Amino acid sequence: MELKGGPTQDEIMAVSLLKLRIKKGDVMADIGCGTAKISIEASEKCSSIYAIDRRAEAVEYAKREIESAGKENIILIHGEASSVLDEIGTDAFDCAFVGGSGEIELVLEKLKNMVSGRVVVNAVLLNTVSRTVNKMKELGIFREVIHIQVSRSYELVGDIMFKPVNPVYIIVGEVE
């Protein structure tokens, strides 16, 4: 079964995780966790991860992936990120990854009070990039935007050609 909007491409995940600056034992939020690919990879360093998605099909997919990977430090939560974050409380996270959120401004406001470190947002829509950067600037946490375009090789008439994968914007914020 394919899940709409995922999984995150390996190369995008690598840069996103690098920008999160995860340290051994960190507690992380994965907002819009989708397939849980980011959570599963980050779970190697993190002591615990709150993986949140509002889509029931994403939560079911993520549950299977987490079980298949044998990860026990990922807490999977079905619900709107803004409501779920209210239930978790302040100063809860060392870092946060946002792979999807319809309420990006509200989620960023909440994360500003909950994270003591990096907030990394992946976006493919220019409107989301603009809204995220503007909100991060308003909150005083904006650091940078990185535009990544990956191309994958494939064989064509006995030679190698490259086919581009849709570009992704990685928006980095930091709560000090």
KEKE-3310 file (N, C-alpha, C; in steps of 0.2 Angstrom, whole numbers, plus 5000, padded with zeros to 4 digits):
npx = (5004:5003:5006:4999:5009:5021:5034:5047:5061:5076:5088:5083:5079:5091:5098:5088:5088:5101:5101:5093:5101:5102:5105:5112:5100:5090:5074:5061:5049:5039:5030:5016:5019:5017:5023:5032:5045:5055:5054:5058:5071:5077:5075:5086:5095:5088:5080:5066:5052:5039:5027:5016:5001:4987:4980:4971:4974:4988:4993:4990:4998:5010:5011:5012:5025:5033:5032:5037:5050:5054:5054:5053:5053:5046:5032:5016:5004:4987:4980:4976:4990:4991:4982:4986:4999:4996:4992:5003:5012:5023:5041:5045:5052:5068:5071:5062:5053:5044:5034:5023:5009:4993:4991:5002:5007:5001:5006:5020:5020:5017:5027:5038:5037:5039:5051:5068:5079:5082:5070:5064:5057:5049:5045:5035:5027:5026:5019:5018:5031:5033:5024:5029:5042:5039:5032:5042:5051:5044:5042:5055:5064:5069:5082:5087:5084:5084:5085:5082:5086:5085:5091:5088:5097:5094:5093:5094:5093:5104:5113:5116:5104:5097:5083:5074:5068:5054:5057:5062:5060:5069:5066:5074:5073:5077:5076:5081)
npy = (4994:5011:5027:5042:5056:5052:5040:5050:5055:5047:5055:5068:5065:5063:5075:5083:5076:5079:5093:5094:5091:5080:5073:5060:5052:5062:5069:5069:5077:5072:5078:5076:5063:5053:5040:5036:5035:5045:5045:5032:5031:5042:5036:5029:5037:5045:5045:5045:5047:5057:5053:5060:5061:5066:5059:5044:5033:5035:5034:5020:5014:5019:5012:4999:5000:5004:4993:4983:4987:4985:4995:5002:5014:5024:5034:5033:5044:5047:5061:5079:5089:5102:5100:5089:5092:5102:5093:5087:5096:5109:5113:5100:5094:5091:5093:5095:5089:5093:5086:5088:5098:5106:5116:5125:5138:5138:5127:5129:5140:5133:5124:5133:5135:5123:5116:5115:5118:5113:5116:5108:5110:5101:5105:5106:5114:5131:5141:5135:5136:5150:5154:5147:5152:5165:5164:5158:5169:5179:5173:5173:5163:5158:5151:5146:5142:5128:5122:5108:5097:5082:5069:5054:5040:5030:5017:5019:5015:5007:5016:5028:5039:5053:5055:5068:5070:5077:5094:5099:5109:5113:5119:5128:5131:5138:5136:5145)
npz = (5000:4995:5003:5002:4999:5004:5006:5013:5003:5003:5003:5006:5018:5025:5024:5031:5044:5048:5049:5060:5071:5080:5096:5106:5115:5114:5114:5103:5092:5079:5067:5057:5053:5044:5035:5045:5043:5045:5059:5062:5058:5065:5078:5081:5088:5097:5113:5114:5103:5098:5087:5076:5068:5058:5049:5048:5040:5038:5051:5053:5043:5048:5060:5056:5050:5060:5070:5061:5060:5073:5083:5099:5105:5099:5100:5094:5089:5085:5078:5078:5076:5083:5094:5100:5104:5114:5124:5127:5133:5139:5136:5131:5121:5112:5099:5084:5070:5055:5044:5038:5039:5041:5048:5050:5055:5068:5074:5074:5083:5094:5095:5097:5111:5116:5112:5114:5105:5088:5075:5061:5045:5032:5015:5000:4993:4988:4994:5007:5011:5011:5021:5032:5033:5036:5048:5056:5056:5062:5075:5079:5076:5064:5054:5041:5024:5013:4997:4989:4976:4969:4958:4950:4944:4929:4917:4900:4883:4884:4891:4904:4912:4920:4931:4937:4954:4963:4969:4986:5000:5014:5029:5042:5059:5075:5092:5105)
capx = (5000:5006:5003:4999:5013:5027:5039:5052:5066:5082:5093:5080:5079:5098:5099:5084:5091:5108:5099:5090:5107:5100:5110:5110:5095:5085:5066:5059:5042:5038:5023:5014:5024:5016:5025:5036:5052:5060:5054:5062:5078:5079:5075:5093:5098:5083:5077:5059:5049:5031:5026:5009:4998:4980:4976:4970:4978:4995:4994:4990:5004:5016:5011:5015:5032:5037:5032:5042:5057:5056:5056:5049:5054:5042:5025:5012:4998:4983:4976:4978:4996:4990:4978:4991:5005:4993:4991:5010:5015:5029:5048:5045:5057:5075:5070:5055:5053:5037:5034:5016:5004:4989:4991:5009:5008:4999:5011:5026:5019:5017:5034:5042:5037:5040:5057:5074:5084:5080:5064:5065:5051:5050:5039:5035:5023:5029:5014:5020:5038:5032:5020:5033:5048:5036:5030:5048:5054:5040:5044:5063:5068:5071:5089:5089:5080:5088:5081:5086:5083:5088:5089:5090:5099:5090:5096:5090:5096:5111:5117:5113:5101:5094:5076:5073:5063:5052:5061:5060:5063:5070:5066:5077:5072:5081:5073:5087)
capy = (5000:5017:5032:5049:5061:5049:5042:5055:5052:5046:5061:5073:5063:5063:5082:5085:5074:5082:5099:5093:5091:5076:5070:5054:5053:5068:5068:5072:5077:5071:5081:5074:5058:5049:5033:5035:5034:5049:5043:5026:5033:5046:5032:5026:5041:5048:5041:5044:5051:5057:5053:5062:5062:5067:5054:5037:5028:5036:5031:5013:5013:5020:5007:4993:5001:5004:4986:4979:4989:4983:5001:5003:5021:5029:5034:5035:5047:5049:5067:5086:5091:5107:5098:5084:5096:5104:5088:5084:5101:5113:5110:5093:5091:5093:5095:5093:5088:5094:5084:5090:5101:5111:5122:5126:5143:5137:5121:5133:5144:5129:5121:5138:5135:5116:5114:5118:5116:5114:5114:5107:5109:5100:5108:5106:5120:5137:5144:5132:5138:5157:5154:5144:5156:5171:5163:5157:5175:5182:5170:5174:5156:5157:5151:5146:5138:5124:5119:5102:5094:5075:5066:5047:5037:5024:5015:5021:5013:5005:5021:5031:5045:5055:5058:5072:5069:5084:5097:5099:5115:5111:5126:5127:5136:5136:5139:5145)
capz = (5000:4995:5007:4999:5002:5007:5011:5012:5000:5008:5002:5009:5025:5027:5026:5037:5051:5049:5051:5067:5076:5085:5100:5109:5121:5113:5113:5096:5089:5071:5066:5051:5053:5038:5035:5051:5040:5049:5066:5063:5057:5071:5084:5083:5093:5101:5118:5113:5098:5097:5080:5076:5061:5058:5045:5051:5036:5040:5058:5052:5039:5052:5065:5053:5049:5067:5072:5057:5062:5080:5087:5105:5108:5095:5103:5089:5091:5080:5080:5075:5080:5088:5100:5103:5107:5120:5129:5129:5138:5137:5137:5130:5115:5111:5092:5080:5062:5053:5037:5035:5044:5038:5053:5051:5059:5075:5076:5075:5089:5100:5096:5100:5118:5118:5109:5116:5099:5081:5072:5054:5041:5025:5011:4993:4991:4989:4999:5014:5012:5013:5027:5037:5034:5039:5055:5060:5057:5067:5081:5080:5076:5058:5052:5034:5019:5009:4992:4987:4970:4968:4952:4951:4938:4926:4911:4894:4877:4886:4894:4910:4911:4926:4931:4943:4959:4965:4974:4992:5003:5021:5032:5048:5064:5081:5098:5110)
cpx = (5004:5003:5004:5004:5020:5029:5044:5058:5072:5087:5090:5080:5086:5100:5095:5086:5097:5106:5096:5095:5105:5106:5108:5106:5090:5078:5064:5052:5043:5031:5022:5019:5023:5018:5030:5043:5057:5060:5059:5069:5081:5079:5081:5096:5094:5081:5070:5057:5042:5030:5018:5007:4990:4976:4977:4974:4985:4997:4994:4996:5010:5017:5014:5023:5036:5038:5037:5049:5059:5057:5051:5049:5050:5034:5021:5006:4994:4979:4979:4984:4995:4987:4983:4996:5002:4993:4998:5013:5021:5036:5049:5050:5063:5075:5063:5056:5045:5037:5027:5012:5000:4989:4998:5010:5007:5004:5017:5026:5020:5024:5039:5043:5039:5047:5063:5080:5081:5073:5065:5058:5052:5044:5040:5031:5026:5025:5016:5026:5037:5029:5025:5039:5045:5035:5037:5051:5050:5041:5051:5067:5071:5079:5090:5083:5085:5083:5085:5082:5088:5086:5092:5092:5094:5093:5091:5095:5103:5116:5113:5110:5099:5087:5076:5067:5060:5056:5058:5063:5063:5071:5069:5076:5076:5078:5079:5085)
cpy = (5006:5022:5039:5053:5058:5043:5047:5052:5052:5052:5067:5072:5064:5071:5085:5083:5077:5089:5099:5093:5086:5073:5064:5055:5059:5065:5072:5072:5076:5072:5079:5068:5053:5042:5031:5034:5038:5047:5037:5027:5037:5042:5029:5030:5044:5043:5040:5049:5051:5058:5054:5063:5062:5062:5047:5032:5029:5033:5023:5011:5013:5015:5001:4994:5001:4997:4982:4981:4988:4989:5002:5010:5026:5028:5037:5038:5049:5056:5073:5088:5096:5105:5093:5087:5099:5099:5086:5089:5104:5110:5103:5090:5095:5096:5092:5094:5089:5092:5085:5093:5106:5117:5124:5132:5142:5131:5125:5137:5139:5126:5126:5137:5128:5113:5118:5116:5117:5112:5114:5106:5107:5102:5107:5111:5126:5141:5142:5135:5146:5157:5152:5149:5163:5170:5162:5164:5179:5180:5171:5168:5154:5157:5151:5141:5134:5121:5113:5099:5088:5072:5058:5044:5031:5023:5017:5020:5011:5010:5023:5038:5047:5057:5062:5070:5076:5087:5098:5105:5112:5118:5124:5133:5133:5140:5139:5146)
cpz = (5000:5000:5003:5002:5005:5003:5009:5008:5004:5008:5006:5017:5028:5029:5031:5044:5053:5052:5058:5072:5081:5089:5103:5115:5120:5113:5108:5095:5081:5070:5058:5049:5047:5038:5041:5049:5044:5056:5067:5062:5063:5078:5086:5088:5098:5107:5117:5107:5098:5090:5079:5069:5062:5054:5048:5047:5037:5046:5057:5049:5044:5057:5063:5052:5055:5070:5068:5058:5069:5084:5093:5108:5104:5098:5097:5091:5085:5082:5077:5079:5085:5094:5104:5107:5114:5126:5132:5134:5135:5139:5136:5125:5115:5103:5089:5073:5060:5046:5034:5041:5041:5042:5055:5056:5067:5078:5078:5081:5095:5101:5098:5108:5121:5116:5112:5111:5092:5079:5064:5050:5034:5021:5004:4990:4992:4994:5006:5016:5015:5020:5033:5038:5038:5046:5059:5061:5062:5074:5083:5080:5070:5057:5045:5030:5014:5003:4989:4981:4969:4962:4953:4944:4935:4919:4905:4888:4879:4889:4901:4909:4918:4926:4938:4948:4961:4970:4980:4996:5011:5024:5039:5053:5070:5087:5103:5117)
residu = (MET:GLU:LEU:LYS:GLY:GLY:PRO:THR:GLN:ASP:GLU:ILE:MET:ALA:VAL:SER:LEU:LEU:LYS:LEU:ARG:ILE:LYS:LYS:GLY:ASP:VAL:MET:ALA:ASP:ILE:GLY:CYS:GLY:THR:ALA:LYS:ILE:SER:ILE:GLU:ALA:SER:GLU:LYS:CYS:SER:SER:ILE:TYR:ALA:ILE:ASP:ARG:ARG:ALA:GLU:ALA:VAL:GLU:TYR:ALA:LYS:ARG:GLU:ILE:GLU:SER:ALA:GLY:LYS:GLU:ASN:ILE:ILE:LEU:ILE:HIS:GLY:GLU:ALA:SER:SER:VAL:LEU:ASP:GLU:ILE:GLY:THR:ASP:ALA:PHE:ASP:CYS:ALA:PHE:VAL:GLY:GLY:SER:GLY:GLU:ILE:GLU:LEU:VAL:LEU:GLU:LYS:LEU:LYS:ASN:MET:VAL:SER:GLY:ARG:VAL:VAL:VAL:ASN:ALA:VAL:LEU:LEU:ASN:THR:VAL:SER:ARG:THR:VAL:ASN:LYS:MET:LYS:GLU:LEU:GLY:ILE:PHE:ARG:GLU:VAL:ILE:HIS:ILE:GLN:VAL:SER:ARG:SER:TYR:GLU:LEU:VAL:GLY:ASP:ILE:MET:PHE:LYS:PRO:VAL:ASN:PRO:VAL:TYR:ILE:ILE:VAL:GLY:GLU:VAL:GLU)
# end
